[in-house]
Amino acid sequence: GYTQTVVNTLANLAAANKRVLVVTPRRQTLNELADRLSSIGLGGLGVRSSSVWFDLVAAISRHEKAQPVDVAAAKAKRGEARAAVEEYFEVLSTKNEALGVSIEEILSTLASLSLMPHAPTSSARISKSKLLQHRDRSAALELLGKAFELGEFDFGPQDTPWFGARFESADQVQDISDLAAKLSANFGELRESMNGFVRELNLKPANTFEDWGVYLQLVAGIRLTLDRFVEDVFERDLAPLVAATGPRTAKSELSGSDRRRLKKLAKEYLRPGMHVADLHVALVEIQEQKQRWDSVTLAPASPRVAAGVSDLQVMFQGFSADLGQIQSHLDPSSEATPLVRMPLTELGSSLKKMAEDLLPLKNFAERAEVVAQLTEIGLGRVARDFARLHVKREHIAVEFDQVFWQSALEYAIAKDSRILGFTPERIEVLEADFKSFDAELVKLGAANLAHQQSKAWHEALAKHPAEAEALKNLLRSKAATISGVAAVAPNIAPTLTPVVLCSPYEVPTVVGSQRFDTAVILDAAGTNVAENLSALSRVEQVIAFGDDAIASPLGFEIECNEVAL
């Protein structure tokens, strides 16, 4: 950051044919700057007072090796990439006329909300058809505050089965809660009876109330079958009998005599005096019963019927009808599992909670009225989410802000389809392209500067051959100084020493009476005007780098050692 900014400044000044005097009290800073210039192909652009001959040779070497580069093409590519990025930001900054804000402003607001000490967490949305009426949020906040006062946010869908229940009157609330209490009291008896039924028939343990119904329906069907057929019918492979009693087909492999024989055999499984209207249908049902029986038994066995199944079925059907009545009043928009499909343990707990925890039904009529008003203005889902989060009074406003701006973001995106074209993948590509082309242009910029300075160097040599010869002799002596170069080759020196790096304390000795266009003061927080007066008096412009946070002076200590180090 710091050093790179200085490098960019020097390169731009040199490209503008400005001579620059860089001064700092720290020799390390000058060396770091020279190294950075060398790393980007501009070795010798800055000539250090402590390494004049080395830096001059590096500059001459760079001048002789410099080649022209196609900067225009690189600028064009970078320009196209920049235009694509600017298009993305232009879409973000375009204001939505209805909302009066841009997507960028919405994202900024949401970011600010997320940084609050108690950041909002609501994920509810306001429907697009109702969103605009909530730009003035006073009415919504008033209703939400009223819902809070009535205790609407005290219980969420995760807290009670009664959440979101629907009733038409206070009497209906009482009737349904009484019914829940009745079912809770009878559930243990039903469960014990059903478990005994399952154990007696050696069936797989039921998981849900619905499984009980499946078992009872299967056993009822088997009982009806055994009333009409002998038990051996479940032991035989019925496929040939089903084929023989079914309608004839062109692809049938049974001859007429075989069909008659198998039909007669099928009738022998009927109990004496029994008759069925359609033997084929009856046999198909027996096949299905056998398959279903085999799928629910713990061990292979013939289908059979348990004692008292009729009474158990009556008990089950009555319980099922009451359960269905309760289910019809529970929250229709809930994602919770229906009562009949709940695990039996969970069903028992839910019934017990509905019977004992009646606080969620308190002042139901008043709360239902407020919820209806909220739903009418498009905030039904918001109230539901606030109940899930148990939002406190002091957090209602900020949570609603979160809901509004999230909804506004989706609204703005839906209204401006251009933003949908900027997928995360495309944005990543745009960023990568701009970064790549910009880096390439920067790289070529250094090479282009080197080529420009090379041209100026060769032109100066051609115009002033005597100075060129004197400079060559000076360099051969390996005793060149910056002021000495300016003395023997005053017209060539600017192309060889466009940037001079030295300490402010040695400026008079290093540069003599030479003048510069700009002085760059580094580590400025660690020096003062008096120390840099020699540099300041030789320039027309001053650029200072460094403050209390960057490149500030560090303290040091001196201690006496008895033993020499």
Secondary structure, 3 states (H helix, E strand, C coil): CHHHHHHHHHHHHHHCCCCEEEECCCHHHHHHHHHHHHHCCCCCCEEECCCHHHHHHHHHHHHHHCCCCCHHHHHHHHHHHHHHHHHHHHHHHCEECCCCEEHHHHHHHHHHHHCCCCCCCCCCCCCHHHHHHHCCCHHHHHHHHHHHHCCCCCCCCCCCCCCCCCCCCHHHHHHHHHHHHHHHHHHHHHHHHHHHHHHHCCECCCCEHHHHHHHHHHHHHHHHHHHHECHHHHCCCCHHHHHHHCCCCCCCCCCHHHHHHHHHHHHCCECCCCCCCCHHHHHHHHHHHHHHHHHHECCCCCCCCCCCHHHHHHHHHHHHHHHHHHHCCCCCCCCCCCHHHCEHHHHHHHHHHHHHCCHHHCCHHHHHHHHHHHHHCCCHHHHHHHHHHCCCHHHHHHHHHHHHHHHHHHHHHHHCHHHHHCCHHHHHHHHHHHHHHHHHHHHHHHHHHHHHHHHHHHHHHHHCHHHHHHHHHHHHCCCCCHHHHHHHCCCCHHHHCCEEEECHHHHHHHHCCCCCCEEEECCHHHCCCCCCHHHHCCCCEEEECCCCCCCCCCCCCCCCCCCCC
